[in-house]
Amino acid sequence: METTQLGKSGVSASAIGLGGMPMSVYDRPTESQSINVIHRALDLGITFIDTADSYCKDESDKHHNERLIHKALQTYSGDTSNVIVATKGGLMRPDQSWTRNGNPEHLRETIQVSFAAFGGNKPIDIWQYHSPDPDYTIEASLTPAKVAQEAGMINQIGVSNFSVEQIKQARDVVDIVSVQNQYSPWQRQPETDGVLEYCEKEGLTFLPWSPFGGRRRHDNLTDIAAIAKLAEEKNVSVYCIVLAWLRSKSSCILPIPGASKVSSVEDSVKAVDIKLSVSEVQKIDKETS
């Protein structure tokens, strides 16, 4: 598996990651099926797994995905010492909805629970503030992460759903290794709002969430003719083409496609070997602009 460096940390990760959310929300698979998915990802060389405390059904189920990933890593027969798990905190799941909570006390508590969910014997590899809450300053919300990092509970810190100005504010409080914002053929805002350019310039890893457009648009990628044609020409899935398209946009991009089936993971890793030409990227860009 091709690797990439995480920010300026000097730590390498697989060029394609695994998003854990589909294994813990809505119609999630059985635990054994999910563990098989994670084990297969590790077999294929994936060493970056993305999760969050809110990847669960509701508040009574909080931290489900973190515990699932930890169990999968503990039961894997191979070496997991180079696996990086990035989690997030700052969203709540009342009645399966998504709401922000940047209350410093809440974030302090959820970091502790996340730390315990991963075994409590090593720092959280990357903890990301899930989404800025306008009721609290970014400094106030990130201070618990700073304190936890100083206490050895967190190794690296990242942010999610942040603008350039908000990223700058975050960096006044802590060092940032990653930015996780939405980016897909239907949502290309990182190209125009300055976030992707800023990440490139500052050496931050960009993690595009919902690369296939989410549950509503996941099955509509074949409607984009340029993507469908390239998939046919290269004898790969439309999902591989999207991941290759994202990777072509910047060397700082590390896609984290979600999966709840072994076949999905096996398909995603094929994207590493797909190199799109400038003209091929432009054809997709033109049709999705």
Stockholm file with secondary structure:
# STOCKHOLM 1.0

chainA/1-289         METTQLGKSGVSASAIGLGGMPMSVYDRPTESQSINVIHRALDLGITFIDTADSYCKDESDKHHNERLIHKALQTYSGDTSNVIVATKGGLMRPDQSWTRNGNPEHLRETIQVSFAAFGGNKPIDIWQYHSPDPDYTIEASLTPAKVAQEAGMINQIGVSNFSVEQIKQARDVVDIVSVQNQYSPWQRQPETDGVLEYCEKEGLTFLPWSPFGGRRRHDNLTDIAAIAKLAEEKNVSVYCIVLAWLRSKSSCILPIPGASKVSSVEDSVKAVDIKLSVSEVQKIDKETS
#=GR chainA/1-289 SS CCEEECTTSCCEEESSCEECGGGTSSSCCCHHHHHHHHHHHHHTTCCEEECCTTCSSSGGGTTHHHHHHHHHHHHCSSCCTTCEEEEEESEECGGGCCEECCCHHHHHHHHHHHHHHTTSSSCEEEEEECSCCTTSCHHHHHHHHHHHHHTTSEEEEEEESCCHHHHHHHHTTSCCCEEEEECSSSCCHHHHSSHHHHHHHHTCEEEEESTTCHHHHGGGGGGSHHHHHHHHHHTSCHHHHHHHHHHHHCTTBCCCCBCSSHHHHHHHGGGGGCCCCHHHHHHHHHHHC
#=GC SS_cons         CCEEECTTSCCEEESSCEECGGGTSSSCCCHHHHHHHHHHHHHTTCCEEECCTTCSSSGGGTTHHHHHHHHHHHHCSSCCTTCEEEEEESEECGGGCCEECCCHHHHHHHHHHHHHHTTSSSCEEEEEECSCCTTSCHHHHHHHHHHHHHTTSEEEEEEESCCHHHHHHHHTTSCCCEEEEECSSSCCHHHHSSHHHHHHHHTCEEEEESTTCHHHHGGGGGGSHHHHHHHHHHTSCHHHHHHHHHHHHCTTBCCCCBCSSHHHHHHHGGGGGCCCCHHHHHHHHHHHC
//
